[in-house]
Structures are given as C-alpha cells and as structure tokens.
Amino acid sequence: MPLYDGYIFDLDGTIYLGKKLIPGADRVIEELRAAGRGVVFLSNKPIETRYDYAAKLTRLGIPTDVSSVINSSFVLAQYLRREAPDCLCYVIGEQALLDDLDEAGVRYILEPEKVDYHVDYVVLAFDRTFDYQKLNRALQCVKKGARLIATNGDRTCPVEGGEIPDAGGIIGAVEGTSGKKVELIVGKPNSMTLKVALDLLKLPPERCLMVGDRIETDILMGNNFGLATALVMSGVTDQKTLEASEIEPDYVLSSVADLRTR
C-alpha cells in the first residue's frame, strides 16, 4: 500500500467501536499527523455533533479539533442554510441534529400539528426516540406538500456486540407510509459530504485514501469519486458480505492498525 497525502476516516467501526478505541488507531493517527499527512474524520452518524465527536476522539487518545470532523447532520444543516434559507422543517432526529440546525440558522418545528403554516421539508435522521406519533406527523406534513430529505441512509449502526437500527429504518417507514421517496440523502456515499472533506484537506481525490468499515457507503463513495479505498473488517462488514459485494475496495485490512504510515 502506498502512502497518501490525505486520509479520510470513518469513525464508528473504524476508529472506535462504541466507547472503545480500536486498538492501534491512536498510534496510526499520530504517525500520519507526524508525517505531515492530512487527516479528516467523516461520520454519517447524526446523534452527536462534530464537537461531541472531537471531544470523544480526544478522550480516547486522539487529540482532535472540531475543524477536522464532519458528520451528516452538519452537512445537511449547511445545505439547507445555503439552498433554502427561509425553509421550515419538521425534524425526526435527536438533539445533535437540532443543535446543528440551530447553528446554521435553519428553522424547524417538532409538533407540526400545532401550527397552521406550511412545512417545506421533513428531515429524517437516526432517532432512537422514533415512534408512531413521529411517523404520523411526517405523513401529515408530506400530505400537505413537504419534501423528504435525510442525513444518512445507513440501515444499521455498529456498536459493541453487534448493530442497532439506524436512519435507513426510519426512511423506510416514512417512505412506505407516505408513498413518497426521499429526494436527498446528504451523507455517505453522496459526493456532497466527500466534497466537504476534500475541501478541508485541500487535496484532489486521487491523492487521498478513504478508510471505513461499510462497503455501501465508505467504499462506494471513495470508488465513485476517485479515491483509493481501504475496507477495515472491525465494524459491520464480515468476510461473507465482502465476498458477495460487487463493490470492491482497493485494500482490505483487519483493522485500521494495519494501515501503512511510513
């Protein structure tokens, strides 16, 4: 494996799993930084803010500034701020997403039945408090003309001991109920998220390596947009899934600890 000028790392299942650091991840990041390589962290997970992720990485032994972290809720909030600054959203998501929308100045409501004006977007995200009431609220907004957009489409999220449902299940429920499709999912493998990462690195894609544990997001995004890709087997992808997939990474590693840094 050659060395690259820039490295884009997924977080869950790649750098850490739940509350535990993947063994060797801290050493790899330290050595890459010491060698002058650019390092950016990129997560689809919208249940914590970039500030939370930076603090977690620092706590786990990888000192990180928020400017080096990107996640899907941040990208979605910035998209709405730029493309629809006057919009009103109904949000199915957790506090971290609301914080990113607040920071971007995007207006939202959580109880659309209490207002008599138009909701422009229903925003769908990983939400561990999702219930029938939220599903019904989304349906009623769509029936009145609201459009569906989402932070990420991951079916599951890797945790210690297995996986838990992610935003993909919520998207499926709302699409199945409303009969409408989500128009935009900003997270991986969308190039919108990748562009933010490349802008931070100030590098073209061919000089960067995407490292992640999920074939259909991390590896697909890298392959589609000209990055080299490394799949780590420390997260959601097992050997059977890899062998059955038509998406092929450039490299397969047991974990991030196997990444070449010198």
Steps between C-alpha positions, in 0.01 A plus 500: 500500500644842408486801727244771423500872562154496655302248705125504560394274787156376588446488877262229627647159426819653362663718767289383791220260580254638750703647784817307421783603270597251231843380622776687317279775359663767715848397386401505132350850519797631698749363246307635201479845654868493594584420138303804380210303355157661504244326723124556500228305681171446320193342661147441378378487857278801592436425868804696617640832378844553353598650834394180675701286258809716538469477878453121485803452277707717732378305802596172329855622440471664156516878562262650244368847421140535384626641169624151407162331553205482260170324552176471308293731721754779452498450122120495486469814711750684284319383185168639624662825611648543153222366276180576694578768760134585562371143528314344791573137590333230703783297649517136597836492670685541827635807678831504312317554170292778655821663626649496150182650354503769769864583426420530129194716567255250349145521635328181616207376704441178691119514526373600155138434594511807722568742215288597201781590259688296245787266580749491211710198598468194717855428618567133579792381710615232741257546790488261795170659614319433171139392555155486341426863582809618315413276205151647486632855521730431206211356301279802562777740398563309177128496421511881522790523257816465710804342332706222656874536561730301727834516674609146418366172367689248715284199586686429823763652726787288638519476878682278744351154459322560170280757327197721570247653256611823335334763278429253220219344701338838561530590133336168411213560739427853376536406132281196547231698679499814288564345158765767439873448456775687678634754250845547653719310743800720570720248684735240354507394219378842378779708346371802692649363821821393329547848353495652847773257607716567193460875546631463855797298380558736205585196288366336184333160546777301330743598777273376778401171664151433636507259796176350629314191609191519279510397134182673384593841643872545572640284221234584241550873553875474467480280191244725331701817542857398433644424844691189591300298754587279795236281663559412864341183638455639850145627451185386319656320201591134530678275249177358361361847431825606337509196271138553394540870424558639151668802662872431532737693726860552397619359831352279772641534851423316821486840669630852468807386694620327182510824303841597368625827649869503393 
